[in-house]
Amino acid sequence: MQLSSLGQPNHFSFTYYKMSLIKQFEYGTRTAVSIELKKDWVKPLKAKPMLQNSIILKPQEDIKQLENIYTFENSKDIRRFLLTHQHLIGILFEAVMQIKRIFGEEISRCLELHHDPEEDWEELFVVIKTTYPPEKARKLMDNLGDEWFLDIMDKTEGKLCITEEPL
């Protein structure tokens, strides 16, 4: 296929060969066609919202959502940790639902990253801050463990702990 300008804006000439429909005649003809491209024929593309499926951007957006749900005590370190251990992001979303189910809506949730550089150890803590008396808070923590956390503990790979503190 040959493309050449006819010297006018938005005009192009295409040279192509017609193929015979019936092979027995074995002939072809050469034809030049002029196609005019008009700007008003081209409709502007409407931007459609796209679902985020990027393996880089999706975790970052999820972490931003987690920052609206939890208080990040040391934000920069927690973001780095969650990007390194992305399997915890889904667990943290699930944890919110489970914590609300057992403790109720009137609690505060924090994320704290604890580490020991000498031992090369890091663990993310979900800290549930409540106004419950210690006995009731301990019972609710036991319920959370029995009804949910003990079943998914192996998925955390030892990188997530849930604890309770008085408010």
C-alpha positions as CSV (number, residue, x, y, z in Angstrom):
1,M,0.0,0.0,0.0
2,Q,1.4,3.4,-0.9
3,L,0.5,6.6,0.9
4,S,1.1,10.0,-0.7
5,S,-0.1,13.5,0.0
6,L,-2.1,15.3,-2.7
7,G,-0.8,18.6,-1.5
8,Q,-4.0,19.6,0.2
9,P,-4.6,19.4,3.9
10,N,-6.5,16.3,5.1
11,H,-6.3,14.5,1.7
12,F,-4.5,11.3,1.0
13,S,-4.3,9.0,-2.0
14,F,-4.1,5.3,-1.4
15,T,-3.0,2.9,-4.2
16,Y,-4.2,-0.6,-3.9
17,Y,-4.8,-3.6,-6.1
18,K,-8.2,-5.3,-6.5
19,M,-8.1,-9.0,-6.3
20,S,-10.0,-11.1,-8.7
21,L,-13.0,-12.9,-7.2
22,I,-12.7,-15.7,-9.7
23,K,-9.1,-17.1,-9.8
24,Q,-9.5,-18.5,-13.3
25,F,-9.3,-15.1,-15.0
26,E,-6.0,-14.3,-13.3
27,Y,-6.3,-10.5,-13.7
28,G,-6.0,-7.5,-11.5
29,T,-6.6,-3.8,-11.9
30,R,-4.8,-0.9,-10.4
31,T,-7.0,1.8,-8.9
32,A,-6.2,5.1,-7.2
33,V,-8.7,6.3,-4.6
34,S,-8.8,9.8,-3.0
35,I,-10.2,9.9,0.5
36,E,-11.0,13.2,2.1
37,L,-10.7,13.3,5.9
38,K,-12.9,16.0,7.4
39,K,-12.4,17.2,11.0
40,D,-16.1,17.3,11.6
41,W,-16.4,13.6,10.9
42,V,-14.1,12.8,13.8
43,K,-16.1,12.9,17.0
44,P,-14.2,13.7,20.2
45,L,-13.6,10.8,22.4
46,K,-15.4,10.8,25.6
47,A,-13.4,9.9,28.6
48,K,-14.9,6.9,30.3
49,P,-13.9,6.0,33.9
50,M,-11.6,3.0,33.9
51,L,-11.4,0.4,36.6
52,Q,-8.0,0.4,38.2
53,N,-6.2,-2.9,37.7
54,S,-2.6,-1.7,37.7
55,I,-0.4,-3.8,39.9
56,I,1.3,-0.6,40.9
57,L,-1.5,1.9,41.3
58,K,-4.2,-0.3,42.8
59,P,-2.3,-1.0,46.0
60,Q,-1.5,2.7,46.4
61,E,-5.2,3.6,46.0
62,D,-6.1,0.9,48.5
63,I,-3.6,2.2,51.0
64,K,-5.2,5.7,50.6
65,Q,-8.6,4.2,51.4
66,L,-7.1,2.5,54.5
67,E,-5.8,5.9,55.7
68,N,-9.5,7.0,55.8
69,I,-10.4,4.0,57.9
70,Y,-7.4,3.7,60.2
71,T,-5.1,6.3,61.9
72,F,-1.6,5.7,60.6
73,E,0.8,6.3,63.5
74,N,3.9,6.5,61.2
75,S,2.4,6.9,57.8
76,K,5.5,6.7,55.6
77,D,6.8,3.5,57.2
78,I,3.3,1.9,57.2
79,R,2.8,2.7,53.5
80,R,6.2,1.2,52.6
81,F,5.4,-1.9,54.7
82,L,2.0,-2.4,53.1
83,L,3.5,-2.0,49.6
84,T,6.0,-4.7,50.5
85,H,3.4,-6.9,52.1
86,Q,0.4,-6.3,49.8
87,H,-1.4,-9.5,51.0
88,L,-2.2,-7.6,54.2
89,I,-4.2,-4.9,52.5
90,G,-7.3,-7.1,51.9
91,I,-7.0,-8.5,55.4
92,L,-7.0,-4.9,56.8
93,F,-10.3,-4.1,54.9
94,E,-11.8,-7.3,56.3
95,A,-10.6,-6.5,59.8
96,V,-12.5,-3.3,59.8
97,M,-15.8,-5.1,59.2
98,Q,-15.0,-7.8,61.8
99,I,-13.9,-5.2,64.4
100,K,-17.1,-3.2,63.9
101,R,-19.2,-6.3,64.2
102,I,-17.7,-7.3,67.5
103,F,-16.7,-4.0,69.1
104,G,-19.4,-1.8,67.6
105,E,-19.0,1.5,65.7
106,E,-17.8,3.7,68.6
107,I,-14.2,2.7,68.5
108,S,-10.9,4.1,67.1
109,R,-8.6,2.0,64.9
110,C,-4.9,2.7,64.5
111,L,-2.1,1.1,62.6
112,E,1.3,1.0,64.1
113,L,4.5,-0.5,62.7
114,H,6.8,-2.1,65.2
115,H,10.3,-3.1,64.2
116,D,13.5,-4.3,65.6
117,P,16.4,-3.5,63.2
118,E,18.8,-5.8,65.1
119,E,16.5,-8.8,64.8
120,D,15.4,-7.8,61.3
121,W,11.8,-8.0,62.4
122,E,8.7,-5.9,61.5
123,E,5.1,-6.4,62.3
124,L,2.0,-4.2,61.7
125,F,-0.3,-3.8,64.7
126,V,-4.0,-3.0,64.4
127,V,-4.7,-1.2,67.7
128,I,-8.4,-1.1,68.7
129,K,-8.9,1.8,71.1
130,T,-12.0,1.5,73.2
131,T,-13.7,2.9,76.3
132,Y,-14.8,-0.6,77.5
133,P,-13.8,-1.8,80.9
134,P,-10.7,-4.1,80.7
135,E,-12.7,-7.3,81.4
136,K,-15.2,-6.6,78.6
137,A,-12.5,-5.5,76.2
138,R,-10.6,-8.7,76.8
139,K,-13.7,-10.7,76.2
140,L,-14.4,-8.9,72.9
141,M,-10.8,-9.5,71.9
142,D,-11.2,-13.2,72.6
143,N,-14.4,-13.2,70.5
144,L,-12.6,-11.5,67.6
145,G,-9.8,-14.1,67.7
146,D,-12.2,-17.1,68.0
147,E,-14.7,-15.9,65.4
148,W,-12.3,-14.5,62.8
149,F,-8.6,-13.8,63.4
150,L,-7.4,-17.3,64.3
151,D,-8.9,-18.6,61.1
152,I,-7.0,-16.1,58.9
153,M,-3.8,-15.9,61.0
154,D,-1.8,-18.0,58.6
155,K,-2.6,-15.6,55.8
156,T,-0.9,-12.8,57.7
157,E,2.4,-14.6,57.5
158,G,3.3,-13.4,61.0
159,K,3.2,-9.7,59.8
160,L,0.0,-8.6,61.5
161,C,-1.2,-8.5,65.1
162,I,-4.4,-7.1,66.6
163,T,-4.5,-5.7,70.0
164,E,-6.7,-3.5,72.2
165,E,-5.9,-0.4,74.3
166,P,-8.1,1.7,76.5
167,L,-9.0,5.1,75.0
